[in-house]
């Protein structure tokens, strides 16, 4: 695992997010309360590049830390990467999301959507990392 694997895994996690949030777009917009455009069918800030840049940089940072942990832990098979990625998302990232959303009185549906992305996005990242 190296720098290229981290970049590719981060991009893979980002791309998975694009698919995830396309599938759950209507539910996510309703649950998140994000301001919508005039047509009411997309977030008002859809053309703003900052959330997209933040998302891909974040995915690459997550991939970098997962790579570091995988190397230190000897996780080097696709199966182990998949399970470890899944566990990272489900048992490390998602509980934080649930905590933040619980205290800010966000809808549980939003926790499921964003926690699902964290769980399966980390699964994708872990799988890609161990392919290298």
C-alpha positions in Angstrom: 0.0 0.0 0.0 1.3 3.4 -0.9 0.5 6.9 -1.9 -1.1 5.9 -5.2 -3.3 3.3 -3.4 -4.4 6.0 -1.0 -5.4 8.4 -3.8 -7.2 5.8 -5.7 -9.0 4.5 -2.6 -10.0 8.1 -1.6 -11.4 8.7 -5.1 -13.2 5.4 -4.9 -14.8 6.4 -1.6 -15.8 9.8 -3.1 -17.3 8.2 -6.2 -19.2 5.7 -4.0 -20.6 8.8 -2.2 -21.8 10.3 -5.5 -23.8 7.1 -6.2 -25.0 6.8 -2.6 -26.3 10.4 -2.4 -27.8 10.1 -5.9 -29.8 7.1 -4.8 -30.9 8.8 -1.5 -31.0 12.4 -2.8 -34.7 13.0 -2.1 -34.6 11.4 1.3 -31.4 13.1 2.3 -32.6 16.6 1.2 -35.8 16.1 3.2 -34.1 14.8 6.3 -31.1 17.3 6.3 -33.2 20.4 5.8 -30.6 21.7 3.3 -31.8 24.8 1.5 -33.1 23.9 -2.0 -32.9 25.6 -5.4 -35.9 27.4 -6.8 -37.2 24.2 -8.4 -36.9 22.4 -5.1 -35.1 19.4 -6.6 -31.5 20.1 -5.6 -29.5 21.8 -2.9 -29.1 25.5 -3.4 -25.3 25.2 -3.2 -25.1 22.5 -5.8 -22.8 24.6 -8.0 -20.5 25.5 -5.1 -17.3 23.5 -5.5 -16.3 23.7 -1.8 -18.4 20.8 -0.5 -17.1 18.6 -3.3 -13.5 19.6 -2.7 -14.0 19.0 1.0 -15.5 15.6 0.3 -12.7 14.3 -1.9 -10.0 15.7 0.4 -11.8 14.1 3.4 -12.0 10.7 1.6 -8.3 10.8 0.7 -7.5 11.7 4.4 -9.6 8.8 5.6 -8.0 6.5 3.1 -4.6 7.7 4.3 -5.3 6.9 7.9 -6.9 3.6 7.0 -3.8 2.7 5.0 -1.6 3.5 8.0 -3.7 1.4 10.4 -3.9 -1.4 7.9 -0.1 -1.5 7.5 0.5 -1.4 11.2 -2.1 -4.2 11.7 -1.0 -6.4 8.9 -4.3 -6.1 7.0 -3.2 -7.1 3.5 -6.0 -9.3 1.9 -9.1 -8.0 0.1 -11.3 -9.9 2.6 -9.6 -8.4 5.6 -9.7 -4.9 4.0 -13.4 -5.2 3.3 -14.2 -6.3 6.8 -11.9 -3.8 8.4 -13.3 -1.0 6.2 -16.8 -2.0 7.1 -15.9 -2.1 10.8 -14.2 1.3 10.6 -17.3 2.9 9.1 -19.8 1.1 11.3 -18.0 1.2 14.6 -15.8 4.3 14.5 -17.3 6.8 12.1 -21.1 6.1 12.3 -21.3 6.4 16.1 -19.8 9.9 15.9 -22.3 10.9 13.3 -25.1 9.4 15.5 -23.8 11.4 18.5 -23.6 14.7 16.6 -27.1 14.2 15.1 -28.6 13.0 18.4 -27.5 16.1 20.3 -28.5 18.4 17.4 -31.9 16.8 17.2 -31.4 15.7 13.6 -33.8 13.1 12.2 -32.8 9.5 12.7 -33.3 8.9 8.9 -30.4 11.4 8.3 -28.2 9.4 10.7 -29.0 6.2 8.7 -28.3 7.8 5.4 -25.0 9.5 6.4 -23.9 6.6 8.6 -24.6 4.2 5.8 -22.4 6.3 3.5 -19.6 6.3 6.2 -20.0 2.5 6.6 -20.0 1.5 3.0 -17.7 4.2 1.9 -15.1 3.0 4.3 -15.8 -0.6 3.1 -15.0 0.6 -0.5 -11.8 2.4 0.7 -10.6 -0.7 2.7 -11.3 -3.0 -0.2 -9.4 -0.8 -2.7 -6.5 -0.3 -0.4 -5.9 -4.0 -0.1 -6.1 -4.5 -3.9 -2.6 -2.8 -4.0 
